[in-house]
Amino acid sequence: MDINSAQFQQFVKHILSFEGGLSKDPRDTAVRYAPFPGAYHTNKGVTYAAFTALGPKLGITPISYERFLKLTDQDVAKFIYQFYKSVNGDKLPGSVGLSVAEAAWGSGPVPAIKQLQQALINLKKLPPGSADGKFGAKTLAAVKATKEKDLYEAFWKVRRAFIDSLTAQKSYAIYSKGWNRRIDSFLDTIKPNAAAIGTGAILLLAGAAYYFLAKKPITI
C-alpha cells in the first residue's frame, strides 16, 4: 500500500484525530525521552525518541528540538508509514496491515507482530507458543492461508484483550475510554475486503474451475 493511497491517507486521518498536539504528560512513558526536564516529549503521537531516530531516514531536517515542535501532518504521515513498513504491512491484506500498524503505533512493532501471531494461533494457523514478534516465512504463510476478514476479526479480539489487560491496571485505567474509543473508530474506518480469500481457498476454486471447464468446454 502506497503512502499516498486513499486508504492509507484515511488511516493517517484516523490516527491524527486521536493524537493531540504537543504533550508533556508526566503519566506517559514517553516522558523518559524528553530532551530535557520539562520539555515536550511527544508531538502528534511522535515521541522525541522516534523523531531523532527516524527523522533522518525520512528526510526531515534539521533534527532539532525546534523542528520537532513544528512537525506537520505530512511529516507525521511519514512516521506512520515507517511503522506500517516495520510490521511488513505491505505483505499483509490491506485492513490487516493497517490494523497491525495501528497496534505498532501505540505499542511498538514487536508487540504488534506478537498480537498478529497470537491471532493466527487462535485461528489454528500457527502452533501454540510461536508468537515471538518476528515476522518470518511461517507467519507470512499462515497469513496467506487465512481469509482477510477472519484474520482482521481475530487480530482485534487479541488487541482489545491486550488493551483491557493494561487498563485493568491502576496506572493505565485513566486511558481506558480513550483507547477503546480509538479501537472503535478504527473498526468503523478501516474495513476488511469481504471478497478476499486465503490461498487455500483460491487453489480450491481454481481446481473446481478447471474441472468444470474440462467437463464443459466453452465454445464461442
C-alpha positions in Angstrom: 0.0 0.0 0.0 1.4 3.3 -1.0 1.7 6.2 1.4 -0.4 8.4 -0.9 -3.2 5.8 -1.4 -6.7 6.8 -0.4 -6.9 4.0 2.3 -3.6 4.9 3.9 -4.4 8.6 4.0 -7.7 7.6 5.6 -5.7 5.7 8.2 -3.4 8.7 8.8 -6.5 10.9 9.3 -7.8 8.4 11.9 -4.6 8.4 13.8 -4.2 12.2 13.8 -7.8 12.5 15.0 -6.7 10.8 18.3 -3.3 12.4 18.7 -3.2 15.7 20.4 -0.6 18.3 19.7 2.4 18.8 22.0 2.4 16.8 25.2 4.4 16.9 28.4 2.0 14.4 30.2 4.2 13.0 33.0 2.0 9.9 33.1 3.1 9.0 29.6 6.1 6.6 29.5 7.4 8.8 26.6 8.4 11.4 29.3 11.7 9.5 29.6 12.5 10.6 26.0 12.1 14.3 26.6 15.3 16.1 25.6 15.5 17.9 28.9 13.4 18.3 32.1 10.1 20.0 31.4 10.4 19.6 27.6 7.7 18.3 25.3 8.2 14.6 24.7 5.5 13.9 22.1 4.1 15.8 19.2 1.1 14.5 17.3 1.9 11.0 18.5 5.6 11.1 17.6 7.9 10.8 20.5 11.1 12.8 20.6 13.0 9.4 20.5 11.2 8.4 17.3 11.8 11.8 15.8 15.6 11.7 16.4 15.9 8.0 15.3 13.7 8.0 12.2 13.7 11.7 11.2 17.0 11.5 9.2 15.7 8.4 7.2 12.5 10.3 6.4 14.3 13.3 5.1 13.2 15.6 8.0 15.8 18.2 8.8 17.2 19.6 10.9 17.0 17.1 13.7 16.5 19.6 16.5 14.0 20.3 19.3 12.7 23.3 17.4 12.0 21.3 14.3 10.3 18.6 16.5 7.9 21.3 17.8 6.9 22.2 14.2 6.0 18.7 12.9 3.3 18.9 10.2 0.6 16.4 9.5 2.6 15.4 6.3 5.7 14.8 8.5 3.7 12.6 10.8 2.3 10.6 7.9 5.9 9.6 7.0 6.4 8.3 10.6 3.2 6.4 10.4 4.2 4.8 7.1 7.5 3.8 8.6 5.7 1.9 11.4 3.5 0.3 8.7 6.6 -1.0 6.9 8.2 -2.1 10.2 5.5 -4.7 10.7 5.5 -5.8 7.0 2.2 -4.1 6.4 2.7 -4.2 2.7 2.8 -8.1 2.9 -0.5 -8.3 4.7 -4.0 -7.9 3.4 -5.0 -4.2 3.4 -7.1 -4.0 6.5 -4.8 -6.4 8.5 -1.7 -4.4 7.6 -3.2 -1.2 8.8 -4.5 -3.0 12.0 -1.1 -4.2 12.9 0.4 -0.7 12.1 -2.2 0.9 14.4 -1.1 -1.5 17.2 2.6 -0.8 16.4 2.0 3.0 16.6 0.6 2.5 20.1 2.7 -0.4 21.5 5.7 -0.9 19.2 6.3 -3.2 16.2 7.3 -6.3 18.2 4.2 -6.4 20.4 2.1 -5.7 17.4 3.5 -8.6 15.4 3.1 -10.9 18.5 -0.5 -9.9 18.6 -0.9 -10.8 14.9 0.8 -14.2 15.5 -1.5 -14.8 18.5 -4.5 -14.2 16.3 -3.1 -16.7 13.8 -2.5 -19.2 16.7 -6.1 -18.7 17.8 -7.2 -19.5 14.3 -5.0 -22.6 14.4 -2.8 -21.3 11.6 0.3 -21.3 13.8 1.3 -23.6 16.6 0.8 -22.6 20.2 3.7 -20.7 21.7 5.0 -19.4 18.4 4.3 -15.7 18.9 7.8 -14.4 19.0 7.4 -11.0 17.4 9.5 -11.9 14.4 7.8 -11.7 11.0 9.2 -14.6 9.1 8.2 -17.1 6.4 6.0 -19.2 8.7 4.0 -16.1 9.8 3.6 -15.0 6.2 2.5 -18.4 5.0 -0.1 -18.5 7.8 -1.4 -15.1 6.8 -1.7 -16.2 3.2 -3.7 -19.2 4.2 -6.2 -17.1 6.2 -9.2 -15.1 5.0 -8.7 -11.4 5.5 -11.9 -10.9 7.4 -11.2 -13.8 9.7 -7.7 -12.5 10.5 -8.9 -9.0 10.9 -11.5 -10.0 13.4 -9.2 -12.4 15.3 -6.5 -9.7 15.5 -8.8 -7.2 17.0 -10.0 -9.7 19.6 -6.4 -10.1 20.7 -5.7 -6.4 20.6 -8.8 -5.5 22.6 -7.9 -8.1 25.2 -4.4 -6.6 25.4 -5.8 -3.1 25.9 -8.2 -4.4 28.6 -5.4 -6.1 30.4 -3.5 -2.8 30.5 -6.4 -0.6 31.6 -7.2 -3.1 34.4 -4.0 -1.8 36.0 -4.4 1.4 38.1 -1.7 3.3 36.3 -3.4 2.9 32.9 -7.1 2.9 33.9 -7.4 6.6 33.0 -6.7 5.8 29.4 -9.4 3.1 29.1 -12.2 5.1 27.4 -9.8 6.9 25.0 -8.0 3.7 23.9 -11.3 1.8 23.4 -12.8 4.7 21.5 -9.8 4.7 19.3 -10.3 1.0 18.5 -13.9 1.6 17.8 -13.0 4.4 15.4 -10.5 2.2 13.6 -13.1 -0.6 13.2 -15.6 2.0 11.8 -13.0 3.5 9.4 -11.0 0.5 8.1 -12.9 -2.5 6.9 -11.7 -5.8 5.5 -12.3 -6.8 1.9 -15.2 -9.2 2.4 -14.4 -10.8 -1.0 -10.8 -11.6 -0.1 -10.0 -15.2 0.5 -7.0 -17.2 1.6 -4.5 -19.0 -0.7 -6.0 -22.4 0.1 -9.5 -21.3 -1.0 -8.1 -19.8 -4.2 -6.4 -23.1 -5.1 -9.6 -25.0 -4.3 -11.7 -22.7 -6.5 -9.1 -22.9 -9.3 -9.3 -26.7 -9.2 -13.0 -26.6 -9.3 -13.0 -24.2 -12.3 -10.5 -26.4 -14.1 -12.7 -29.5 -13.6 -15.8 -27.6 -14.7 -14.2 -26.3 -17.9 -12.6 -29.7 -18.7 -16.1 -31.3 -18.5 -17.9 -28.5 -20.2 -15.6 -26.7 -22.7 -16.8 -23.2 -23.7 -17.5 -22.6 -27.4 -17.6 -19.2 -28.9 
